[in-house]
Amino acid sequence: MSDMDTDGVSTDALPDGSTTVSSDGTDDFGLASGPENLPENESFGVAILYQSSDDRGGKDLFGVLTGNGRFLLSDFNFQDGTLGELFLQLQDTNGNQIQVETQDRFIEGDVNLLVINKNSDDASDINFYVNDMTTPVPKTVHQNPPFDSSNYSVSEAMGFFARNEGSQIREFRDMEASFFEFAQDPYSAAQRRQLKRRISAVPSVPDTAVTSGLVAWYRFDGDTARDYTAFVDDPSITNTTAFDGEVDGATFQSDAGVRDVVSGANPSGAYGFDGNDIVSSPNELNEVFESSFSIGSWVNTDSTTQQAVLSFNNDFDKWFAFEIGFGPFLRISVDDNTGDRFSLGASGSTNEDRHMFLSYDAQNDTASIYIDGQLIGSRNIGQPYESDDEFYIGAFFPSDGRKLDGIVDDVRIYNRALSDSEINQIYNNTEP
């Protein structure tokens, strides 16, 4: 995309050195050559970070329209205070016009990161990502004729904050935007995560973090049990699903926790449990435990009664669990329901930050247990997986009374068996 020529559009500097451009919705607009012919590609991507106003009626975020084709993106505001749907139109020189609209409405005044991926000339292959860069929002395909990207040609420059319709600027939009970006190819999952990281000021993950195979990562650095694997920018994290936890009672403790490998904060915050709380994960996460996996966390308690820290369990059939406050003070157990339970632990005392990790190699049917970065034992045992098991933080399962009274931080789940050195590296890099 070339530089934008503007008429009446104002520019403001942002703290990170970038700028926003804004229009007041009267007669401000921008023009840029280059992106107007993007639909000549069978596939492409568009990214916009914008904040819209409370205009009523459909206006264009960008658009160009001639007798030979059109490329328009509009949003439709409603009197009920919602921003409305996003509406994309593409038309080739033969008049074949595809129309795709998001089903969701978005709150006016919010800053929205929008990514549009066109994957083919079939309108059903157009996806919208709004703020959540993992899952496309629901859409409705209104028209899907045989649009032909090879038969598309527009000579007018693209209009921004308005449409350029036959050299006439129309439908001015009252909005601000910090970038418009047009790509020759659709945005990959990693590229969408990078965009999200860029606008959220989340730093890159250092190489020492051990992220290969990381499927769920609960850093517990805020008021939500967010899974950071679908949020941070790290090429070794191939997972694109956010397994965000559901919090029931547990609270964020800003003055607790261990060293955060991303921010460097120490303490970085953690989740506190009072003996009645629980954090549960989406059912889709359970598939990780069907094969090789690794899981671990930090924990601290001032109690000396038996309590669950982490558990993949339902009814003590095939299961594994991390426990604290019992003899020995720290214990990890693995059970394949053959009467051959594997349990190992270590001594300890209250009010200590302790690191617990379990690695399971499904190829060799071997479970390895680690305390504070050190292997304390390995043994052959069957897969501790049952299809109706669930993963919990702070409890064996909801109806069990032995819930945690303590602090949990940096919960990690991998889809592979980590090595001794990798688990030791995690311990050393997060030790408070």
C-alpha positions as CSV (number, residue, x, y, z in Angstrom):
1,M,0.0,0.0,0.0
2,S,1.3,3.4,-0.9
3,D,1.3,6.5,1.4
4,M,-2.2,7.9,2.0
5,D,-3.1,11.3,0.6
6,T,-5.5,13.0,3.0
7,D,-8.0,15.8,3.0
8,G,-9.0,17.1,6.4
9,V,-7.9,14.0,8.2
10,S,-6.0,14.8,11.5
11,T,-3.0,12.9,12.8
12,D,-2.1,12.3,16.5
13,A,1.0,10.7,17.9
14,L,0.6,7.6,20.1
15,P,3.0,6.8,23.1
16,D,4.6,3.9,21.2
17,G,5.6,6.3,18.4
18,S,2.9,5.3,16.0
19,T,0.1,7.6,14.9
20,T,-3.7,7.6,14.5
21,V,-5.6,9.2,11.7
22,S,-9.1,10.4,12.3
23,S,-12.0,11.8,10.4
24,D,-14.9,13.8,11.8
25,G,-17.4,12.2,9.5
26,T,-18.1,15.4,7.5
27,D,-15.8,15.8,4.6
28,D,-12.5,14.2,5.7
29,F,-11.1,11.3,3.7
30,G,-7.9,9.6,2.6
31,L,-6.9,8.2,-0.8
32,A,-4.2,5.6,-1.5
33,S,-3.4,3.6,-4.6
34,G,-2.4,0.0,-4.4
35,P,-5.0,-1.8,-2.3
36,E,-7.9,-1.1,-4.7
37,N,-6.7,-3.9,-6.9
38,L,-6.1,-6.4,-4.1
39,P,-9.1,-8.5,-5.1
40,E,-7.1,-9.4,-8.3
41,N,-5.6,-12.0,-5.9
42,E,-7.7,-15.1,-5.2
43,S,-6.7,-14.8,-1.6
44,F,-5.6,-11.8,0.5
45,G,-5.7,-10.2,4.0
46,V,-6.8,-6.9,5.4
47,A,-6.1,-5.6,9.0
48,I,-7.5,-2.5,10.6
49,L,-7.2,-1.1,14.1
50,Y,-10.0,1.4,14.5
51,Q,-12.5,3.1,16.8
52,S,-15.8,4.1,15.3
53,S,-18.2,6.7,16.4
54,D,-22.0,6.7,17.0
55,D,-23.0,7.6,13.5
56,R,-26.3,6.2,12.4
57,G,-26.6,4.3,9.1
58,G,-24.0,2.4,7.1
59,K,-20.7,4.2,6.3
60,D,-17.5,2.9,4.8
61,L,-14.3,2.2,6.5
62,F,-12.7,2.0,3.1
63,G,-14.0,1.6,-0.4
64,V,-13.7,2.0,-4.1
65,L,-16.5,1.6,-6.6
66,T,-16.5,2.0,-10.4
67,G,-18.3,0.5,-13.3
68,N,-15.7,-2.3,-13.5
69,G,-15.8,-3.4,-9.9
70,R,-16.0,-2.6,-6.2
71,F,-14.2,-3.3,-3.0
72,L,-16.1,-1.9,0.0
73,L,-16.1,-2.5,3.8
74,S,-18.9,-0.8,5.8
75,D,-20.1,-1.0,9.4
76,F,-23.7,-0.4,10.3
77,N,-24.6,1.4,13.5
78,F,-27.8,1.0,15.4
79,Q,-29.8,3.1,17.8
80,D,-29.5,0.6,20.5
81,G,-25.8,1.6,21.2
82,T,-24.2,-1.2,19.2
83,L,-21.8,-0.7,16.4
84,G,-23.5,-3.3,14.2
85,E,-22.3,-5.7,11.6
86,L,-19.3,-5.4,9.3
87,F,-20.3,-5.7,5.7
88,L,-17.9,-6.6,2.9
89,Q,-18.7,-6.3,-0.8
90,L,-16.6,-7.5,-3.8
91,Q,-17.7,-7.2,-7.4
92,D,-15.8,-8.2,-10.6
93,T,-16.0,-6.5,-14.0
94,N,-18.9,-8.9,-15.0
95,G,-21.1,-7.6,-12.2
96,N,-20.7,-10.7,-10.0
97,Q,-20.9,-9.4,-6.5
98,I,-20.3,-11.3,-3.3
99,Q,-21.6,-9.9,0.0
100,V,-20.6,-11.2,3.4
101,E,-21.7,-9.8,6.8
102,T,-20.7,-10.6,10.4
103,Q,-23.6,-11.7,12.6
104,D,-22.1,-10.2,15.7
105,R,-22.5,-6.6,16.7
106,F,-19.8,-4.6,18.4
107,I,-20.0,-1.9,21.0
108,E,-19.6,1.6,19.6
109,G,-16.6,3.5,20.9
110,D,-14.6,0.4,21.5
111,V,-11.2,0.0,19.8
112,N,-11.5,-3.0,17.5
113,L,-8.8,-5.0,15.8
114,L,-10.2,-6.4,12.6
115,V,-8.6,-8.9,10.3
116,I,-10.4,-10.1,7.1
117,N,-9.0,-13.2,5.4
118,K,-10.2,-14.0,1.9
119,N,-9.0,-17.5,1.2
120,S,-10.7,-18.1,-2.2
121,D,-13.2,-16.7,-4.6
122,D,-15.9,-18.5,-2.7
123,A,-17.6,-16.1,-0.3
124,S,-17.9,-18.8,2.4
125,D,-14.1,-18.8,2.5
126,I,-14.0,-15.2,3.8
127,N,-13.4,-14.9,7.5
128,F,-13.6,-12.0,9.9
129,Y,-11.6,-11.9,13.1
130,V,-12.6,-9.1,15.5
131,N,-10.3,-8.6,18.6
132,D,-10.1,-12.4,19.1
133,M,-7.5,-13.4,16.6
134,T,-8.1,-17.1,17.2
135,T,-11.7,-17.8,16.2
136,P,-13.5,-16.1,13.3
137,V,-16.8,-14.4,14.2
138,P,-20.0,-15.9,12.8
139,K,-20.9,-14.6,9.4
140,T,-23.8,-14.5,6.9
141,V,-23.2,-14.9,3.2
142,H,-25.8,-12.8,1.4
143,Q,-24.6,-13.3,-2.2
144,N,-22.1,-15.8,-3.6
145,P,-22.1,-15.8,-7.4
146,P,-19.1,-17.0,-9.3
147,F,-16.9,-14.0,-8.5
148,D,-13.7,-14.1,-10.6
149,S,-10.6,-12.5,-9.1
150,S,-8.8,-12.8,-12.4
151,N,-11.6,-10.6,-13.9
152,Y,-11.3,-7.7,-11.5
153,S,-9.8,-4.3,-12.4
154,V,-10.3,-0.9,-10.7
155,S,-8.3,2.1,-11.7
156,E,-9.5,4.6,-9.0
157,A,-7.6,5.0,-5.8
158,M,-9.0,3.5,-2.6
159,G,-10.9,5.8,-0.3
160,F,-10.5,5.7,3.4
161,F,-13.1,7.0,5.9
162,A,-15.2,7.2,2.8
163,R,-15.8,5.5,-0.6
164,N,-14.3,6.7,-3.8
165,E,-17.2,6.2,-6.2
166,G,-16.3,7.1,-9.8
167,S,-14.0,9.9,-8.5
168,Q,-16.7,11.2,-6.2
169,I,-16.0,10.9,-2.4
170,R,-19.1,9.8,-0.5
171,E,-20.3,8.2,2.7
172,F,-17.9,9.9,5.1
173,R,-17.1,7.9,8.3
174,D,-16.5,9.4,11.7
175,M,-13.7,7.2,13.1
176,E,-10.1,6.9,14.1
177,A,-7.6,4.3,12.9
178,S,-4.0,3.6,13.9
179,F,-3.3,1.5,10.9
180,F,-4.8,0.0,7.7
181,E,-2.8,-2.9,6.3
182,F,-3.4,-4.9,3.1
183,A,-1.6,-8.1,2.5
184,Q,-1.1,-10.2,-0.6
185,D,-1.9,-13.4,1.4
186,P,-4.3,-14.2,4.3
187,Y,-3.0,-13.6,7.8
188,S,-1.8,-16.8,9.4
189,A,-2.6,-17.7,13.0
190,A,0.9,-16.6,14.0
191,Q,0.6,-13.3,12.1
192,R,-2.8,-12.6,13.8
193,R,-1.2,-13.2,17.2
194,Q,1.6,-10.8,16.3
195,L,-1.0,-8.1,15.4
196,K,-2.7,-8.8,18.8
197,R,0.5,-8.5,20.6
198,R,1.4,-5.3,18.8
199,I,-1.7,-3.5,20.0
200,S,-1.7,-5.0,23.5
201,A,1.9,-4.1,24.3
202,V,2.6,-7.8,25.2
203,P,6.4,-8.4,24.8
204,S,7.8,-11.3,22.9
205,V,8.4,-14.5,24.7
206,P,12.2,-15.1,25.4
207,D,13.8,-18.2,23.9
208,T,14.5,-19.5,27.5
209,A,10.7,-19.9,28.2
210,V,10.4,-23.5,26.8
211,T,7.4,-22.9,24.6
212,S,7.7,-25.7,22.0
213,G,4.6,-27.9,22.4
214,L,3.0,-25.5,24.9
215,V,-0.8,-25.9,24.6
216,A,-2.1,-24.0,27.6
217,W,-0.3,-21.4,29.7
218,Y,-2.0,-19.7,32.7
219,R,0.4,-17.0,33.8
220,F,-2.2,-15.6,36.2
221,D,-1.0,-12.0,35.8
222,G,-4.5,-10.4,35.8
223,D,-8.1,-10.8,36.7
224,T,-8.8,-13.6,34.1
225,A,-7.5,-17.1,33.7
226,R,-6.3,-16.3,30.2
227,D,-4.5,-19.0,28.2
228,Y,-1.6,-17.1,26.7
229,T,-0.6,-19.6,24.1
230,A,-3.1,-18.1,21.6
231,F,-2.2,-14.5,22.6
232,V,1.6,-14.1,22.8
233,D,3.9,-13.8,19.8
234,D,6.1,-16.9,19.6
235,P,6.7,-18.9,16.4
236,S,7.3,-22.1,18.4
237,I,3.8,-22.0,19.9
238,T,1.7,-23.5,17.1
239,N,-1.5,-23.8,19.2
240,T,-4.2,-21.3,18.0
241,T,-7.0,-22.2,20.5
242,A,-7.4,-20.2,23.6
243,F,-8.2,-22.6,26.5
244,D,-9.2,-19.8,28.8
245,G,-10.1,-21.1,32.3
246,E,-13.4,-20.5,34.0
247,V,-12.9,-18.9,37.4
248,D,-15.2,-19.8,40.3
249,G,-14.2,-17.9,43.4
250,A,-10.4,-17.7,43.0
251,T,-9.0,-14.2,43.1
252,F,-6.0,-12.4,41.6
253,Q,-3.3,-11.6,44.1
254,S,-1.0,-8.9,42.7
255,D,1.7,-9.3,45.5
256,A,2.0,-13.1,45.1
257,G,3.4,-15.5,42.5
258,V,6.8,-16.2,40.9
259,R,9.0,-14.7,38.3
260,D,7.3,-14.1,35.0
261,V,9.5,-15.1,32.0
262,V,7.6,-12.7,29.7
263,S,7.5,-9.4,31.7
264,G,10.3,-10.2,34.2
265,A,8.1,-9.1,37.1
266,N,8.9,-10.8,40.4
267,P,6.4,-11.4,41.9
268,S,4.2,-11.3,38.9
269,G,0.8,-12.0,40.5
270,A,-1.0,-15.3,41.1
271,Y,-4.4,-16.7,41.8
272,G,-5.4,-17.2,45.4
273,F,-7.8,-20.1,46.5
274,D,-9.5,-20.1,49.9
275,G,-10.5,-23.7,50.2
276,N,-13.8,-23.3,48.2
277,D,-12.6,-22.0,44.9
278,I,-11.8,-23.7,41.6
279,V,-10.6,-22.9,38.1
280,S,-11.9,-25.3,35.3
281,S,-10.8,-25.6,31.7
282,P,-12.7,-26.1,28.5
283,N,-13.5,-29.7,27.6
284,E,-11.5,-29.4,24.4
285,L,-8.3,-29.2,26.4
286,N,-8.8,-32.8,27.6
287,E,-7.6,-34.3,24.3
288,V,-4.1,-33.2,25.3
289,F,-3.9,-36.0,27.9
290,E,-4.8,-38.8,25.4
291,S,-1.1,-39.0,24.4
292,S,2.2,-37.7,25.6
293,F,1.9,-34.6,27.8
294,S,3.6,-32.6,30.5
295,I,2.0,-30.4,33.1
296,G,3.3,-28.3,36.0
297,S,2.8,-25.3,38.2
298,W,4.0,-23.4,41.3
299,V,2.1,-23.6,44.5
300,N,2.2,-22.1,48.0
301,T,0.0,-22.9,51.0
302,D,-0.1,-22.3,54.7
303,S,-2.3,-25.3,55.4
304,T,-1.2,-28.8,56.5
305,T,-4.3,-30.7,55.4
306,Q,-4.6,-32.7,52.1
307,Q,-5.5,-30.4,49.2
308,A,-5.5,-30.6,45.4
309,V,-3.4,-28.3,43.4
310,L,-4.0,-29.6,39.8
311,S,-6.1,-32.6,38.8
312,F,-7.3,-34.4,35.7
313,N,-10.1,-36.4,37.3
314,N,-13.7,-37.3,37.5
315,D,-14.2,-40.2,39.8
316,F,-10.7,-41.5,40.6
317,D,-10.8,-44.0,37.7
318,K,-7.9,-43.1,35.4
319,W,-6.5,-39.8,36.7
320,F,-3.5,-37.8,37.8
321,A,-3.3,-35.2,40.6
322,F,-0.9,-32.8,42.3
323,E,-1.4,-32.6,46.1
324,I,0.0,-30.5,48.9
325,G,-0.3,-30.5,52.7
326,F,-0.3,-34.2,53.0
327,G,2.4,-36.8,53.9
328,P,4.7,-36.2,52.1
329,F,4.0,-32.5,52.0
330,L,4.1,-32.5,48.1
331,R,2.9,-35.4,46.1
332,I,2.1,-36.2,42.5
333,S,0.0,-39.3,41.7
334,V,-0.8,-41.1,38.5
335,D,-3.4,-43.9,38.2
336,D,-4.3,-46.0,35.2
337,N,-7.0,-48.0,37.0
338,T,-5.1,-51.2,37.1
339,G,-4.4,-51.1,40.8
340,D,-0.9,-49.9,40.1
341,R,-0.9,-46.3,41.2
342,F,2.4,-44.3,40.9
343,S,2.9,-41.7,43.7
344,L,6.0,-39.8,44.6
345,G,6.6,-36.7,46.7
346,A,8.9,-34.5,48.7
347,S,8.9,-33.0,52.2
348,G,8.3,-29.4,52.8
349,S,6.7,-26.8,55.0
350,T,4.0,-24.1,54.7
351,N,4.5,-20.7,53.1
352,E,7.0,-21.9,50.6
353,D,6.9,-21.5,46.8
354,R,7.3,-25.0,45.4
355,H,7.4,-26.2,41.8
356,M,5.7,-29.5,40.7
357,F,5.8,-31.1,37.3
358,L,4.7,-34.3,35.7
359,S,5.9,-35.6,32.3
360,Y,4.2,-38.6,30.6
361,D,5.8,-40.4,27.6
362,A,2.9,-42.3,25.9
363,Q,5.3,-44.1,23.5
364,N,7.1,-45.8,26.4
365,D,4.2,-45.6,29.0
366,T,6.5,-43.8,31.4
367,A,5.5,-41.1,33.9
368,S,8.2,-38.9,35.4
369,I,7.7,-36.8,38.5
370,Y,9.7,-33.6,39.3
371,I,9.8,-31.4,42.4
372,D,11.6,-28.0,42.2
373,G,13.1,-28.8,38.8
374,Q,14.6,-32.1,39.8
375,L,13.5,-35.6,38.7
376,I,12.6,-37.6,41.8
377,G,11.4,-40.8,40.0
378,S,10.0,-42.4,36.9
379,R,8.0,-45.6,36.3
380,N,6.0,-47.4,33.6
381,I,2.3,-46.9,33.9
382,G,-0.7,-46.8,31.6
383,Q,-2.2,-43.7,30.1
384,P,-4.1,-41.8,32.9
385,Y,-6.9,-40.7,30.6
386,E,-10.6,-41.2,30.8
387,S,-12.9,-39.5,28.2
388,D,-15.2,-38.0,30.9
389,D,-12.3,-36.6,33.0
390,E,-11.9,-32.8,33.4
391,F,-8.9,-30.6,34.2
392,Y,-9.2,-28.5,37.4
393,I,-7.0,-26.1,39.2
394,G,-7.5,-26.0,43.0
395,A,-9.6,-29.2,43.3
396,F,-9.7,-32.9,42.5
397,F,-13.1,-32.2,41.0
398,P,-15.9,-29.8,42.0
399,S,-17.8,-32.0,44.5
400,D,-14.7,-33.1,46.3
401,G,-14.1,-31.2,49.6
402,R,-10.3,-31.2,49.5
403,K,-9.9,-27.9,47.7
404,L,-6.8,-25.7,47.8
405,D,-6.2,-23.0,50.4
406,G,-3.2,-21.3,48.9
407,I,-1.6,-19.7,45.8
408,V,-1.1,-21.2,42.3
409,D,1.0,-19.6,39.5
410,D,2.4,-20.3,36.1
411,V,0.4,-23.4,35.1
412,R,1.7,-25.0,31.9
413,I,0.4,-27.8,29.8
414,Y,2.4,-29.3,26.9
415,N,1.4,-31.9,24.2
416,R,4.7,-33.7,24.6
417,A,7.0,-35.2,27.2
418,L,9.5,-32.6,28.3
419,S,13.1,-33.6,29.1
420,D,14.8,-33.3,32.5
421,S,16.7,-30.3,31.3
422,E,13.6,-28.5,30.0
423,I,11.8,-28.8,33.3
424,N,14.8,-27.7,35.2
425,Q,15.0,-24.7,32.9
426,I,11.4,-23.8,33.6
427,Y,12.1,-24.0,37.3
428,N,15.3,-21.9,37.1
429,N,13.7,-19.2,35.0
430,T,10.6,-18.7,37.1
431,E,12.0,-19.3,40.6
432,P,11.1,-16.3,42.8
